[in-house]
Amino acid sequence: MVTFVGQQDDIIDAVQSLVELDYDAIQAYDAAIDLLENENYKHAMKGFKSDHERHVRELGEYLQHHHEKVPDTADFKGCLTEGKIVIAGLLNDNAILKAMQSNEEDTNTAYKRMYDRNDLTENLRIILKRGLDDERRHYAWIKEILDAHS
């Protein structure tokens, strides 16, 4: 799925969309954790899910500070994201990881696009950098596991 997060003209709209995308990721991680058989993979996924929960908190605090609405759920795409994991679960752990890799490509794109904006406050730039670093780490871990099994 291609994400358009970060392309909004208004920074608040973009941050709200990013929060929704992180909720999508949390739902996908929940599904993956439930379906994975390998305990080491489950452990890693729980850590990655925790990172996304922190993103939601930090971005939510930013929005609250600016007296803006904080999304409290994923947008409609969340069903599609989670659905990829459920379908992959019918196959095996590698299929689940490939679906998660696809989801992480979206979150990496979104965080990079957001971080590269020129209308960020210093505080928001710090939050986005931390999130971007997390997303890159998630993707690299999944890629390393998949490469080792290909």
N, C-alpha and C positions, 0 to 999 in steps of 0.2 A: 504494500500500500504506500502510495506517495503522500507525504504530508505537506501541507501548506502552512504549517505553523511558522510564524516569524515573518510572513509576507504581508501581514496586516499593516495598514498605514499607522494605526493607533497602537502605541506601545502597550497600553492597558489591555486592549483586545488581544494582542499577541501573547501577553503573559497569561491571560485567562485561557487561551487556547492551549498554551504549554501545560498549564495545570491539568486541563482535560486530557491531554496526551499522556501525562504521567499517570493519571487515573487509569487510562487504557492499559498502560504498561503494568500497573499493579494487578489489574484483572488478569492479564495474560500470564504474569508470574504465578498468581494463585492457581490458575489452570495447569500450568507446567509443573508446579510443585506437586500437585495432586496426582499427576499422570506419570511423572518420571519414576523409573525404577532405581536408578543409580543414586545411592545416598549422598555421594560426593557432589553430584550435580544438583540434587535438591538443596544441599547446604549452600552452595554457591548462589542458587536462584533465590534463596531466602535472603541472603545478603544484598543481592541486587534489588530485590523488592523493597527492602528496607531503605536503600538509597532513593528509590522513587518516592517512597513515603516521606522522606526528608525533603525531597524537592518540593512536594506538595505543600509541606509545612512552611518552608522558607519562602516560596513564591506567594503562598497565601498570606504570610505576614507582610510581605511587600505590598500586596494589594490592600490589605486592611489598613496599613499605614497611610495609603493614599485614598482611603475611604471608598474603595471599589468593591464590587461583588466578588466573592471568592467562590469559584465553582466547587461543588461538593460531590460531583460524579463525573464519570467519563462522558464524552459526547457519544453520538450514535455509532461512531466507528468502533467503539469498545467491543461491541458484539462481534464485529468482524475480526478484530485482533484476537479476542479470546477464542473465536471459532477456529482460527488457523491452528491454535494449539490443541484444541479438542480433536480436530480432524487428524492432526499429526499424531496424537496419542493413540490412535487406532493402529499405528504402525510400530514405532519404537522410539527409544530415547534420542537417537540421531535425528529422526524426523522432527521431534519436538524442539531440539536445539536449532535445527535449520529454521523452523518457524520463529523461534525467539531471535535468531540472528536477523531475520527480516524485520522484526519489530524494532530491534536495536538500530538497524540502519535508519529507520524513521526518526527515532529519538535522537540519534547522532546528528542527522540532518537538521532537525528542529533546533537543537541546542547550539549548533554551529551557526546557523542562520541568525538566531537570536543574539548570540554573543558578538557577531560581526556588525550588528546594527550600530548606527552612530547617534542614536537618541537615548542611550542608556545612562542612568545615574551610576555613580561609582558603586553604590551598594548593590544595585541590580547586576552590574557587571561582575562583581565578586560572586554572587549567587549563581549566575549563569556559568561562570568559569568552573566552579566546583561541580556543577551539574554536567557540564561538557566533559570534564575529566572523568567523572563516574561513567558516563555513557561510552566513552572511548575504552575504558577498562572493561566494561561489560562485553562490548563487542569483541575486543581482543581475546578475552577468555573463551568466549563461545567459539570464535574462529580457531583458536589454538586446539580446542577439543575436537572440533570437526575435522581439522586438517590432520590431526593425529589418527583419526579413524577412517581416512579416505584412502 
